[in-house]
Amino acid sequence: MESGDNSSTAELMSRYVSSELGYGVPKDGWRICLAHEFKEKRKPFQAKDVSFSNIVEHIGLGVRYLKWWYKKTQIEKKAPFIDMFRAIPLRQIYGAPLGGIGGGTITRGWRGEFCRWQLNPGMYHYKTVIANQFTVCLRRGGQTVYQQVLSVERPPTLQGWNWGYCGEYAFYHALYPRAWTVYPLPGQNVTLTCRQVSPVIPHDYQDSSLPVAVFVWDIENKNDYPLDVSIMLTMVNGSGHKDDKGGGHWNEPFHLEKEGESVSGVLLHHCTTVNPYTLCMAAREQKSDREISHQTAFSPKGTCGELWGDLITDGRLDSPTGSSPPTQKGEKVAAALAVGCSVPAQGHNDLEFSLAWDMPNITFGSREREHVRRYTRFFGTKADAAPSLSHYALTHYRLWESSIEEWQRPILQDSSLPSWYKSALFNELYFVVDGGTVWTELPEDSDVSGGLRSDDGGLPAQPAIIKEYGRFAYLEGQEYRMYNTYDVHFYASFALIMLWPKLALSLQYDIAGSVVSCDPTERLHLMSGRNSPVKVKNVVPHDIGDPDDEPWQRVNAYLIHDTADWKDLNLKFVLQVYRDFHLTQDTQYLQDMWPICEAVMESEMKFDTDGDGLIENSGYADQTYDGWTATGPSAYCGGLWLASVCVMCKMARLVNNEAVFQRFRDILDRGSAAFDKLLWNGQYYNYDSSGQDLSNSVMSDQCAGQWFLRASGLGDGQFQAFPKEKICSALKSVFDLNVMSFAGGQMGAVNGMRPEGVPDHSSVQSDEVWIGVVYGLAAVMIHEGMLEEGLRTAEGCYRTVWERLGMAFQTPEAYCEKGIYRSLAYMRPLSIWAMQLALDTSPPRDQTGVDEERLEKKAVVLEN
């Protein structure tokens, strides 16, 4: 396995010409030369990619969507929650995002560009701001001998700067939440290593909320003489958005001394009418030889030769006092911060920068009410916290790194795990921060109970866990703009419950409150063309709202289908309730959720139309695979139903309710028998029980119910829903057909495969690979003792996304074998943490790694 890992890294690093490895760069992670070019260029799935047969089948949906899209974009001047006509094009440039959880994010590309912005909550802006750069200045004996923008770009603007650093001399390495860029300076015998650190720390609910990042520059001087080295950071006041030219923005220098530590920098006040904020560049005055200087304001247009000349003259900037005047409309303003130090011959030194952004009070698109971000609990709501945030970051980042290393060390040192897995596990976590994420305080007047209080089988108005830990929401995807999309969170939730369990439980309380509420407002649902209520009682909502509207207040932004007809959302709620209890042992949570679980399971009973203990599908039966029609009991929904009934039995025992236990025990016995009778074909569970031509397709996700039982410590003995031998047979069939017979076994598991070994092309979704589903499939394989198969299955997705397609830090929902992908930067791949849970709870492994040779031989047999 390690040899394969090395060969894949070799491809991404094939153009790297230096032998320098950088300062303190770890072995594991995603590594790429700055000169690398991805050969494969894919296109996003759009309306034009729908097959003719699907167009005919869904002509009504298409017409209704087009009318709705036109009204939304042309009349209301709003962005659609899903835009089928203007998908985000693939830019193969992104690196690890900056910042903690829920305070907004700024993403740097792997070539160093500041290129993806989410400061307004949930709303993304994709713009590379070319003036945002690091520049190095080397001086010897009082003379500047080298000055270079550390960018491979050669832009048509800022021609007074020395651009075009040779990318073949540098590489980027990401192991989230940290990243390193190594710059050997050609001809100078000096190597710079920039280490990027964000405060994303498991089980930490304070520092992990901070909108800050730190850049540590390690400087290695391999000459026989000392050098003076300066690093300059330049930043535009804004994000490349049109409001950068709106006027009224201004900058000012600052100095803050506290607790014996001093920091200095520049504040960039971005004074928009809605959601104003302050950017802050700062540096730490820790060592006596460290010199900090600044330029409060400069215009980032023209040649900018004056700023360049200011630095080249003496390695420092002029450092004027006082603030800059507010910009006029049509003008932009930028600022610069330089830090210098001496580096001895054959020696090392380091420089530290921080970048913070302070937007404490936010409104969503409707502007109906103001929300307060989580970090304000520690730094205040007055929009004056940027200096204190910077000071805190620069004096605490080493503690953050110590915590990050302690968390990651056991996995990184486990030699039985392949390197690609270690990279995937940590780097996919980017979405917890960069999923349009918001983390807010609960307002004092809020009632999350949905109107049904504890005494009546509901919730407290303000559950203790939300009061203490706040409210959390993340998007289904950067292109699918709905918060906490529940059927997808079902997969992604493993990252939260394992690393930030309080946020996972807080989200569950919010969903539970929505379950018991209703919104009788009639609206048109685009699939059916019928008007029906936005939300009915005792049904889990699809999502908690659109950031361009008012999340939490108006749920179910998804208006394609009437979610009252979905069968899987309620089941996924019940399964998560018990899984979360199993992993946290929070008895208050179980007590609060139990009556909600009873209510949603009762509402599911109506789908058991023939009384055999098994719910039935009718058309679009579940939200997850809403484009892939199932009729009658299906492997997916039927399996989730039986798993939910099984955990209801377990929870009934825990709350000492024997009557409920006996009721669900009877349902489980009858339902399991019906499930086997209707769906088992001797090798795997058929897609559905309709008996139609494609009902015996092999669905990659057919064991999702068993997956959650295993993750919850169930699946055997009294709390077993599926015979182990049938689960293992089904997983073997999926591995042989959906994995190894698809794309040479190199791209993960296709959603649907025909028994004869060709993909099921019956719908838009059946011939796609869903990365998050594949990681869940790999997890259940590991739970069932199929470690080698599980790792091989997941490996195909990682290598496709991160190494072939250039989709680092924007893992999509789906890709096909050729040509297209769908929905960049998607929530579901966080399910890779379910693999880690399976590994953590499986029998001990030896340290020799998996039997890759055996799998390769099997692949050859299957291909032949």
Helices and strands as residue ranges (DSSP letters): H 2-12, E 30-33, E 43-44, G 47-49, H 52-57, H 59-70, I 71-75, E 94-98, E 105-109, E 114-118, E 133-140, E 143-149, G 167-169, E 171-175, E 178-185, E 190-197, G 207-209, E 212-221, E 227-236, G 242-245, E 250-258, E 261-270, E 277-284, E 291-298, H 305-314, E 334-343, E 347-358, E 361-363, E 370-372, H 376-379, H 386-412, H 419-427, H 430-434, E 438-440, G 454-456, H 464-469, E 471-473, H 486-499, H 501-515, E 519-524, E 531-535, G 563-565, H 568-584, H 587-604, G 605-607, E 618-619, E 630-631, H 635-654, H 658-679, E 698-699, H 704-711, G 717-719, H 724-734, I 735-739, G 743-745, E 752-753, E 769-770, H 771-783, H 787-798, I 799-804, E 814-815, E 820-822, G 828-831, H 832-841, H 852-863
